Amino acid sequence: MRLHSLEVTAFGPYRDHQVVDFDQLGADGLFLLHGDTGAGKTTLLDAIAFALYGAVPGARNDAKRLRCDTADAEVNTRAVLELTIQGQRLRLERSPEYQRPKKRGEGYTTQQAKASLTWIGTTPDGQSPEGLTRIDEVGRTVQRLLGMSVEQFFQVVMLPQGEFAKFLRADTGEREKLLERLFGTERFGEVERWFVERRRERWREVEAQSQQVRELNARISQVSGVPQSSEVGDENWLEDIQKQALRELENTRAEHTRLRRERDQAEARLTERRELAEKVRRVRQANAALAEIDAKRAEHEAWRAERAAATSAIPVITARRAAERAEQERDRAQAEVATWASRCEVDPEAPLDELRSRAGAERERAGALAQLIPEAQQQESDRRKLAELIAKITADERRETELAAQRDGLPDRITAARTRVEEAKHAELRLDTVRTRGSEVAALLTTAREIPAAQRELETAKGNAQQAVDAHQQARDQLQDLRARRLAGMAAELATNLGDGEPCPVCGSAEHPAPKQPVDDQVRAEDEELAQTAEQRAQAARERATTAAQQAEQQLANLRERLGEHTEPELADELEQLRAEQNRLSETAADLARRESELAKLESATDELGEQISALRTGIAAARSENTALTTAIEEREARLRDGRGDFDSIADRRAHLLDIADRLERLIAARTARDDAQQRLAETRAGLAEAATAAGFAGVDEAIAAERDEQRLAELEESLAEVDRRAAGARDALASADLFGVDPDTEVRLEQASEAATTAREAAERAAALAHRAEQRHTELSDLGERLRAAWAQLGPAMAEHAELEALADVVNGRGQNARKMSLRAYVLAARLEEVAIAATRRLQRMSDGRYSFVHSDAAGARGTRGGLGLDVLDDYSGKVRPAKTLSGGESFLASLSLALGLADVVAAETGGALLDTLFIDEGFGTLDADALDLVMDTLDELRAGGRVVGLVSHVEEMRQRIAVRLRVRKSRHGSSLELSTS
């Protein structure tokens, strides 16, 4: 990396645009940024870092204050850096985020951060010729080209003020964090965490397997009743339990077989007794059923007679119901005849031929009116059409009048629209002038409002200045008074120091006949010095107050000069009027497009209105002609329809009336015919009813009706008689069966004794079966648990061995266990890097310290067992002892810090491709060095630039400036010109 130029604008203390040409500055490989404290030397380094990474070194990055506080609001803060990286020249430009005054109104708005990267010359492959404008893309590209992060850059290329000395004095933890950021050893930390996590996972697996073994042990102990074994893999304990379970199973099975035979014998005896008891019960039950049926024989015969009579009466009942239905039909037909005769207003018994003739005549008249119905419908349609024509003619005539009035008023509307368009165009032209004037008046008003505060500040400053003058005058009077009084008492002051035999400091005499006695208000030298110091402080305060008063007066004069003859009320009124006018002009100008569109519509409306009026007039003439023809046709048709309607409202109403009369007459004829048929059927059914009663064997119809029974009663009789027959047949069949032959109903069966014996034998067999089943279950469960326990033992042993090995490795990797130095893997790698840094830094430190000091890397463990590996001490060759770096003096600490920073930069550069890092900046206090040490430092820097690197120094030490000037003059005599940059 080689820098070419740097441009800063409104950045830090630089209010205006500044340019630094590094090609000219670095021509000799060494240059100095020189200036007073606070002049902005370090700001140039901040600008380089900001242009590259968007960040600045150290705590200044946390402040987020990169913009110049005195820069004009219109000037944007930016830093532009042109440099070459890996043979590719590019230009970086960045602007930070900051608050700027709003362009309109009061307050502040946020100016967003920006970044851009522009390729100069050829564009790299895969990159856009237009460059990059996104902040994240610019940052990633710069870090990829440089090959280092921002932390590495500040440690390798730019050694910031007060930062690189921290590494020398840092403790192990802080040094570890810095080395991790520089060398990117996070992957080794991942390895440490991997081992810890893997150990944790394996421990969880081992613990799960151990828990499984414990659970299986507990389960086997619970099932077998034997106490648990504390040993893992105790095969003898498990085999004893399984053999005991097998013996128990064989014993319970043998006992169960014996008791099962006894149960079968007892149940066989019980079955025989139950069969005999059942036969005796069946014989007794059959005899009892037959006796009961014989006792109720008379009742059963009465049921049979009632059922037979009801069955014979069924045909008679059916015939009676048919006669009742025929009578009902006759009555309904007679009522229908009366109803329709009343509706037709005729005699119900009028001849049918007369009724038929009258109905036919009515239908003929209705048919004659059918041909007039279409004409009636057409008449209604024509009347509606006539009304629509009249309404259309009226609307078109009214529309014609309106359009004519619009056409007559168009010229005035067009003139007014053109006036509004011109007004909007004029407002658009006037708007810029009003805005400009408004900005000027607003600025003047702000100035006018600042004057009262400036006046108060001036009055305060003047009062402070007058007080400071009075205080200084008082202090000076006090000093003069003390000096006069001290001179007056000087003899007494000298006399206090005289001694017998000692010479007088004034005359030299050893005799002092009449020394002056001290006065009560004797003034001492200390009093005079205190008064002089107070007078000097008062004078400094007077000068500061006077300067502040002058600045306040100048500020007020500048404000009044900018304000001129204007006053705040006038400016406020004018600004309000300008804003009102600006709002009005803005609204008018924004309405220009709408007004132009309205004018265009009005100009094209004349022809459109003429065409519409012509079309309306043509339509009105055609409608009037059609109206006349339609009116004549309606009047002619109305005469024919009037004769057909008669007294009705319409032809359809009269025709419907005639058809209704014919329909009612026809319904009366149908009702008369149905009534006659119903009377004939009624006579036939009554005759059939009498014949059915005689055929069923009844004396008459009434007797047959009395024998009628409902279906429920018949079903009850049928079911009761069938039940009697079933019971009698069942009892006879039971007594006649072979299995009951010879069974005496009085036989005594002793069933209770056989049942008790069978129950006792069954319970004993069931208990034996349960014991055998439990023994079998216990044997099966113990066999299964034993296999599972043996498998768990087989898995647990290797798992515990693997965990122990992994735990030992994890402890070693993390600096515990067998790791004697208590160094983790990450610390070990960092210690190796630190050892390289110590070797590289020692070469420079020995040269700078004239061979006295060397760095010593220590990998010993820290105090109280803390991790080691990152210790860094100093070997003092004068004493031959190793000293902590914190015991070095200020100048020695600077030499050690600079050597360590340069060594660290070399090692990091080697890691990241340091051959490309051609530029190095050192911002540190060289003022702590004496002349010889400064020479040694300059020799080291000469070695750096002799290797092709450009070294930029930042210092306010004048001797540093002179020594660099001498060295550059020497190189100038050998190699050409050189340049020194001084900022203020």
Buried (B, 14 or more C-beta within 10 A) or exposed (E): BBBBBBBBBBBBBBBEEBEBBBEBBBBBBBBBBBBEEEBBBBBBBBBBBBBBBBBBBBEBBEEEEBBBEEBEEEBBBBBBBBBBBEEBBBBBBBBBEBEBEEEEEEEEEEBEEBBBBBBBEEBEEEBEEEBBBEBEEBBEBBBEBBBBBBBBBBBBBBBBBBBBBEBBBBEBEEBBEBBBBBBBBEEBBEBBBEBBEBBEEBBEBBEEBBEBBEBBBEBBBEBBEBEBBEEBBBEEBBEEBBEBBBEBBEEBBEBBEEBBEBBEEBBEBBEEBBEBBBBBEBBEEBBEBBEEBEEEEEEBEEBEEBBEBBEBBBBBBEBBEBBEEBBEBBEBBBEBBEBBBEBBEBEBEBEEEEBEEBBEEBBEBBEEBEEBBEBBEEBEEBBEBBEEBBEBBEEBEEBBEEBBEBBEEBEEBBEEBBEBBEBBBEBBEBBEEBBEBBBBBBEBBEBBEBBEEBBEBBEEBBEBBBEBBEBBEEBBEBBEEBBEBBEEBEEBBBBEEBEEEEEBEEEEEEEBEEBBEEEEEBBEEEBBEBBBEBBEEBBEBBEEBBEBBBEBBEBBEEBBEBBEEBEBEBBBEBBEEBBEBBEEBBEBBEBBEEBBEBBEEBEEBBEEBEEBBEEBEEBBEEBEEBBEEBBEEBEEBEEEBEEBBEEBEBBBEBBEBBBEBBBBBBBBBBBBEBBEEBBEBBEEBBEBBBEBBEEBEBEEBEBBBEBBBEEEEBEBBEEBBEEBEEBBEBBEEBBEEEEBEEBEBEEEBEEEEBBEBBBEBBEBBBEBBEBBEEBBEBBEBBEEBBEBBEEBBEBBEEBBEEBEEBBBBBBBBBBBBEBEBBBBBBBBBBBBBBBBBBBBBBBBBBBBBEEBBBBBBBBEBBEEEEBBBBBBBBBBEEEEEEBEBEEBEEBBBBBBBBBBBBBBBBBBBEBBEBEBBBBBBBBBBBBBBEEEBBBBBBEBBBBBBEEEBBBBBBBBBEBBBEBBBEBBEEBBEEEEEBBBBEBE
